[in-house]
Amino acid sequence: MAQSKANIPKAIFQAQKLVQDARSYDHQDQYQKAIAYYMQATKFFIVLLKRYPQIPFHKQYAQEVRLCLQRVQQLKPCLMNSTKSTIHPKTGNLKSKDDQEYAELRERILRCRITPNPNLSWDDIIGLEEVIHQIQETVLVPLQHPEIWESGIKPSRSILLFGPPGCGKTYLIRVLAAEIAPIPIFSPPAGILLSKWHGESQKMIRALYETAWEYAPSIIFIDEFDGIFGSTNNSRRKNGDSEASRITIQIQKELQQFMDGLYTPSRNKTVTIVATNFPQRLQLAQLRCFDRILYIPPPSPSAIVKILQHYFRKVPNNLDGNLQWLAHHVVNRYTPDEIQKICTEAYYQALNRSDKTKIPTQVTLEDVAYCKARLKPLLRFKETMGVSTILFRIWNETFGRPPIEYPMQPWEEKDVNPTLLLNLRKAQETR
């Protein structure tokens, strides 16, 4: 369903970087540099669009050219005016304090735009085919079929990704940024969205969504979502109606209103994607904001084999006949992030041995087993840092949209505690 990224020349990413630099100078009131970068990016885009008339996202690139030229026309009078620092570049009126404050917030949001990596593609994500399909439907189908807006059907505009840490939630977004470029993805960290000053967090959330609407179609990605939008029952029970708890509730309400579409345009072409390791901290009223709730599980043994092949595809090794055994008996409880670290450590181990023995570098089974012994898996079935795959499975069956079915893994079946399973199911039913 996604358009082929192989047809997108890498020079497009250079043009996008020029546009980002131009906007950065623009919001710093360095108009001369901004105009120069806008014009350079425009020339890049025009040459590429003429050379590649069948390029994917041709309309979006052409729209980028029009926006750049329009912005240049707006900035030229400001450049000629000696009092440009106090002139609003759009209206020509004197800037107020609120205008300058909003411009600063907007600049911080623009700096949080994810830079696409042209070396990434959907092929780098293994074992999550259904999740990829759901994301592509949410992001691309409304763009490829604009008649959806006329049919009265409300397209999906929000996704919640949940699962154990290290299983690929954030990596999915990095690949998505590369696959859908030039559609921007704004990913502000919690440190930017949260502020100790009264009202600042609400202003930042509003600036985030208004900036995303301006650059629509666009995507907003919020990682560690439970830290911003999680339950505050515990803090209120311990500290009463403390100031911190009250501010947190206000931020939650503000964010929920934007996600509910209370202030959004009639044709909202901005998709909100959030990720969390602790979905159980979210309340039912908050969950209803999401059109799709997708579980990102640990990899199955067959997926681990493909992950090992992917990481060792350019590294000399003699593991071809042992990958199945490694997947089932050595790295069967590891997340993709931990498997990558083990592969990296194994390569370093082979390099050290090569330096001592003067034998060409080749990763062996012993190298992987040695590194595995030094790195213990996070996803042991005992409650490690509050992570339990059984809890994620039950939560997926209860709240998943759609509840993607993943087969029970061999190491899970023998570790299941029936009493724990029953208690967790009861807890979810009474929630």
Secondary structure, DSSP 8 states (H G I E B T S, - for coil): ----GGGS-THHHHHHHHHHHHHHHHHTT-HHHHHHHHHHHHHHHHHHHHH-TT-TTHHHHHHHHHHHHHHHHHHHHHHH-TTGGGB-TTT-SB--HHHHHHHHHHHHHHHTB----TT--GGG--S-HHHHHHHHHHHHHHHH-THHHHTT-----EEEEE-STTSSHHHHHHHHHHHHTTS-EE---HHHH--SSTTHHHHHHHHHHHHHHHT-SEEEEESSTHHHHS--HHHHHHHSS-HHHHHHHHHHHHHHHHHHTSSS-SS--EEEEEEES-GGGS-HHHHTT-SEEEE-----HHHHHHHHHHHTTTS-BS-GGGHHHHHHHTSTT--HHHHHHHHHHHHHHHHHHHHHH-----B-HHHHHHHHHHS--S--SS-BTTB-HHHHHHHHHHH-BS-------HHHHTT--HHHHHHHHHHHHT-
